[in-house]
Amino acid sequence: MKEYLTLADIQEDLREGGLTCVQLVDHYLQKIESNKHLNAFVEVYGEEAKMAAMAVDEKITSGKAGKLAGLVLGLKDVLSYQGHGVQAGSKILEGYQAPYTATAVQRLLDEDAIVIGRQNCDEFAMGSSNENSSFGPVLNAADVTKVPGGSSGGSAVAVQAGMCHASLGSDTGGSVRQPAAFCGVVGVKPSYGRVSRYGLIAYASSFDCIGPITKSVEDAALILEIMAGADDFDSTVSEKPVPAYTSALNWTGKARIGYIQEAIESEAISYEIRQQTIEVLNRLRAEGHEVEPVKISLLDSLLPTYYILTTAEASSNLSRFDGVRYGYRSPESKDLESMYKKTRTEAFGDEVRRRILLGTFVLSANYYDAYYTKAQRVRRLVREETDKFFKQFDFLISPVTPTTAFTIGEKTEDPLQMYLADIFTVQANVVGNPAVSIPNGLDDNGMPIGIQIMAPYFGEEKMLAFTSYLTRLNNKVAIEYNTKQ
């Protein structure tokens, strides 16, 4: 079976009768089986997916199929799907089944998406390499010695290796965009409050966003369009109407673009990423767009602010996992206190324990004002500076990561180096703005490079249109280059 770039291509073949959803599901199940070594899926819903495919095929025949008929989807292991396991990659939720379905997932199911399984991720979505999962690390399909990025590594690899057509991930500080960059696919982080978080296992509630990982901007726009919007189950979701993103993907006019100067000048950025980013900026200039360097005065404060606030929220959110009501309980427990201590010590991984301890520390009475309160003030300043920036520019462009995918185990002994992988992605989460990662070529070792476009708050419509335009522009240049060779 041919590899489909867009859902529109799949649906065309479904309409013409040359393809069925059952055949699609069988194809993806075979791909999952042949790529088991990548460890992208922790559970596969084979028979269930086939039954769903049969039902969708009947709807197609009768002309009653939804907008997502033919979309075979994987779910990151932090999204609830009623009657199915959800563990957030953690031993502490061993055996737990979701009592309801996440709103974002349900809206896709209502349009006839087919869920094929749940995907591996860093434990409680805490990580930048997908090495922190209790199910073991995920491997990058481009080079199995490399990480796929995190925390939505399994979701990105599943799309990269053709094990499903699209995935749903979560993005707290870059967890959709960074693995998308490392795996050469498209990853979208929507504005905070654009998509309901109901049914998402929380890491840091004021940062978490659900976003699609796809092979095309068109499919990302369609999935976002369907799952976005107000939800009675989540009071943080905006009541703003959801634009028809898929009907507005034709970019016209000239954009005002700012790019982070440090991302081009810093020696910490790999040479290939720097050059690929410069080429895109020069390409946009040649097309008549206004492209200017900008400096973010609080760039050095982004990571500290992000990690202080997210660890504090994680400390609070993860206090519920104690072995009392569900999930793992230590067999060595002798009394209530030992049950709490042993259960959490045995079932949480090193990175989760580290972040809980850091969060508990910054929330403690003696340090609350020195760290947490100050970080909230800096967050406000970053938001004000970002808003001011977007009064002058339409988009902010930067690399997604300082390097391409690194070797498995390379940074596990140095958490600070691991955290630095998020330097360009955390701003969007700190301020709540939308951002997208799209492929931007390969490095000398054949590993994917990503480029990030960030837009104003609730600026997804223009962001997706411009990203679609930029993708076509890059593809045109690549085709011309290959023709000359």
N, C-alpha and C positions, 0 to 999 in steps of 0.2 A: 504494500500500500504506500502511496506517495505521502510525503510529509506536507502537511497543510500549514501555511503561514497564517491564514486568517480563518475565522469562523465563517465568514462570507463564502470562502472557497468550499468549505465543508458543506454548507447549506445548499450551495449550487448543485453539488454532486448528489446530495440527498434528494433534491427536487427532481433532478433528471433521472433518478432511479438507478444510478450507477454505484450507489453506496447506501448502506443502512447503518443506523446507530449501533445495532448489534455487531456488525462488522468492525465498526470503529472501536467499540469497547474491547472486542477480542484482540484487535491490533494493539491497543494500549496495554492490555493484560500480558500479552507476549513480550512487549517492550519492558514492562516492569520485571517480568521473570528473567529476561536476559540481562537486565541491569541490576540484579539484586545486590551485587557487590558494591554498588554506590550507596546503598543503605538509605535511600531517599524516602521510602515508605516504611512506616511501622505497622500498618494494617491495611490490607487491601480488601475491598468489598466486591469481590469478583462476581458471585452469583447475583447479589443484589443489584449491581450495576447492569448486568445483563437483563434482568427483569425490568429495570427502569428503561433501558434502551428499547426493549420490545414495546413498552407502553408509549414511548416517544415516537417510534416508527408508526404505530397505529394512529397517533395524532397527526403525523405528517401526511399519512394517506388520506385522512378525513379532513385535512385542511384546518386543523385546530391546534397546531403546534405553537409553542411560545417562541419568544424572541431568541432564546438560547438553545433551541433544539439542535442537537449535535455537539454541544459543548461538553466535553468530558473534563471534569474538574477535580483537582486534589485540594485537600484542606490541611493547612498547618495544624499541628497538634496542640493548638490553643483555642480552637473554635468548636463550640458545642454543636453536636449533631445528634438529635434525640435518639436514644437507644444504642448509641455507639460510644466506644471508649474515647476518652480525652484525658491526656496525662500531662500535657505541657512538657513533655520530654523528661518527666521526673518520676522517680521511684515512689515519691510520697503520694501520688495519685494512682498507684497501681490498682487495677481492677475497677476503677471508677467509670461509670457510664453517665453520659449527659442526660439530664431529665427533660431537656427542651433543646430546641434548635436556635442558634444565633440568628438574629434578624437578617444580617447580611447574607447568610447562607440560605435562609428560607426564601428570601426574595429571588435568589438565583434559581432555586428549586421550583418556585412558582412559574418561572419562565422556561421550565423543562431542561435545566442543566442536569447533568448526571454526575454524581459524586462517586469517584472510583476508589478513594481511600484517604487515610490521614497520613501526614508527612512529618518526617523527623525534623526536630528543631533544637536549638540550644534550650537548656532547661529554663522554664518560665520566661523564655524569650530573652535571656540574659547572655549575650555573647556576640562576637563578630566573626566566628569561624565555624560554628556548628560542631565544635569539639566538646561541648559541655553537656551533651544529651546522655541520659541514662541508657539510651539505646545504642550508644556508640557514635563515632563521628560519621558525617556524610562526606563522600568523596566527590571532587569536581570531575565531571565527565570529560573535560578537556585535558585533564592530567590528574590521574588518581592519587598522585603524591601531594596534590594541592588541596587546600580548603575550598569550600564553595561559598564562603561568606556566611554571615549569620545575622539575626538568628533564624531567618527563614531559608536556611540552606537547602533543606530537603525539598521545599516548594520550588526553589529556583532550579535545582538540578533536575527535578521531574520534568519541568518544561524544557530545559536545555537538552535533555536526552530523549525527548519525545515520549515520555511515559504517561503524559496527559497533555491536553491542549493548553490548559491554563491552571493556575493555582491561586488560592487566596492565602496571603500572608498577613503578618502584623508588623507595624513599623513604629518603634518607640524612640529610636535614635538613628535610624538608617537600616532597620532590619528587613525591609523589602528592597530598598535601593542598592545597598552594598552587595548582597548576594546576586542581585540582577546584574550588577556591573561585573562581578567575578565570573558569572556564568554566561554573559553575552546575551541577555534577554532584557525585556522591558519591565520595569517595576515602578508603580505609582504609589506615592504617599499622598492621600487627599488632605484637604484642610481639616484641622481638628473640629469635630462637630458636623462634618459632612456625611459621615457614615456612622450608623449606630454601633456602639460597642457592646450592646446587649448580647450575651453569650460568648464574649471573648474573655478568657481567663486573664485577669489583670496583672500587669507588671507595674506600670506607673500610670495611674488613671488619667492624669492631666496631659500625658504625652502619647498614649497608645492610639494607633490608627490602624484600621483594616484596609489593605490595599491589594490590587490584583498584580499578578506576575504573568506575563504573556509573551508571545513572540512578536506581537505587533501593537502599535499605538491604537489602531482601530479597535482591537478586541479589548484593550484596557479601558478605552473610553466607553464601550458598550457595557462592560461589566460594572464599571463605576456608576454609570447612568442608572442602571437597574437597582443596584443595592443601596444607593445614596438616598437621603431624604429623612424627614421627620419620623420619629418612632416613639410611641407612648411609653415604651419600656426603658428609654434612655433620655433623661432630662437634659443631657448635655448636647443633644443633636439639634442642629439649627432647623428652624421652620422655613428657611428660605427655599423657594422652589428650586428643583433640580433642573438645570438646563439640558437640552437635548444635545449632549456632547457629540454624538455620532453624526449629527446633522450640521455641525459647525467645524468640521475638521479641515476645511479649505482655508488656509491662512492667506490673507491679502494685506498689502501695505508693507511698510517698513517698521521694524521693531527697534526700540531703544534698549540696548543690552549692556549691562554692566558685568564685568568678570572680576573675580577676586584676584587682586594683583599678587598677593602672597602665593596663590596657587600656581602661578606661573614662575615666580622668581625663587621660591624656596628650594633649597638643595635637598630637602626631605622628600620632594616629589620626584618620582622616577622619571628618567629622561624621556622614555617612550610616552608616558602619560602627558608630560608637559608638551611634547611636540605634537601629539594628536590633538590636544586641546587648542594649541596655538593655530593649528591647521583649520580647525572648525571656526575659530574666531576670524581668521583671515578670509575664509570662505564666505562668512556672513558679511564681512565688510565689502567684499567684492560684489555681493548681491545688493549692496546699497543700504544695508542696515547700519544704524549707529552703534558702534561698539567701543566702550571706554573702560579703562581699568578703574576699580574702586578699592578703597581700603575700609575694612570693617574694624573700627577702633577697638571693639570688644572681642575680637577673634580669639585672643588668648584666654578669655574668660568663658568661652562657650562650653568647653569640655568640663571644667570644674563645676560650672553652674548646672550643667546637665546631670553629672554624676551625683552631686549633692542632692538634688531634688528627686531624681529617679530612685536612688537608693533609699531615701526617706520614705517615698511612697511605697516602694517594694517592702520595706520593713513593716509598714502598716498592712498592706494588702496580703502579705504572706503569713501574717499571724494566725489566720484562720486554719492553716494546715498544721494540725497538731495531733492527729491520730485519734481524736475523740469520736468524730461523727462519720468519717469516710476515709478511704485510702489506706495507706500503710500505717501499721502500728507495730512498734518494736516488740518482739517476743521476749525481750529481756526486761520489760517494764515490771517494776515491783510496786510502785505506788503512782499517784497522779503526777508528782513532780518528775520522777524518773521517766514516766511515759512521755511527757512533753520533751524532755531533754534528749532521750535516746531516740525517739521517733524522728525528731527534726535533725539530729546529728547524723543518724544513719541514712535518712532518706533524701536529704538535700545534698547536692553536689558542692564542691569547693567554691565555685563562683557564686552560687546562690547564697551560700553561708557568708561569703565575703561581703556581698552587697547588703544582706540583712544586717550584718554587724556594723557596716559603715552607716547605714541608714538609721539604725538605732542610736548610734553615737551622735550623729548630727541632730537628732531629735531630742537628745537628753537635755535635761534642765540647764546644765552648766554650759552647753555649747549651742543651744537652739538659736540664740540671737547671733552668735558669731558665725555660724555656718548657714543654717536653713533660712533664717530671715534675710541675711545678706544675699544669699543666692536668689531669693524671690525678688529682691530689689534689682539685682543684675538682670534677671529675666525680663523685668519690665523695661529696663534700659535697652536691652537688646531688641525687644519688640518695637520700642519707639524708634530706634535707629533703623530697623528694617522697614518700618512703615514710611519713614522719611525717604529711604532709598527708593521705594516703589512709587513715590510721587514723581521721581525723576526718570525711572527706568521701568520697562515692561517686564523684564526678566533678569534674573541673576544666574550666570553660568559659571560652573566650576567643575573640576574633576569630581568624581564620586568618592574616590579613595586616593591616598597618596601613592599606593603601589597596586600592582595586580595581585592575584591570589597568591598567598604565601604558602610555604610548605607546612604540612600537618606537623604539629608539635613545635614549630619554630618560635611561637610567641607564648606558649602556655605557661612558661616559667616567669614571664615578665608581663603581668597584667597591664602595666602602664603602656607598654608598646602595643598591646592589643587594643586598649582604649583609644589610642591615637589613630586607629583605622577609621574612627568615626568623625574625624575632625571637620570634614566638609558636609556631613549629613545631619549633624545634631541641630544646626541652626533652625532648620524647618520645623523640628519638633519643639524646640524651645519657644518659638514664636507662634506655632500652629499653622504655618503656611503650607501650601501644596508644593510638591516637588516630584520630579520624575527622573529616572535613570534610563538612558538608552545606550545601545552598543555604539562604540566609537573606535572600531578597529581592534587590532591585536598587537601585543608586544612581540619582541624578537623571538620569544619562546612559544608563540602561538596562543598565549593566554589573553582572554578578552579584556578590553578596556571600556569603561563607562564614562559618560558625560552627564552632568546633572543640570537640569533647568528648574529653577525655583520661581514661583509666581506670587503675586499678591494674595492675601487671604481671600478664599473663595474665588480664586482666579483660574480654576481648573479648565474652564471652557477655552480661554485663550491659550493657556499653557499646553493643552492637548493639541490644539490646532497648530501651534507653532512647532511643537515636537514632531507632529506628523510631517510638517513641511521640512523640518531639518532632517528627518530620517530619509525623506525622498531625495533631498539635496545630497546627503552623504552617499546614498546608494547610487545616485547618478554619477558622482565623482569616482566611486569605486568601479563602476562598470566601465567608464571611460579609461581609467587607469589599466584595468585588466585587458581591455581591447588593444591598448598600445603595446602591452608586453608580448 
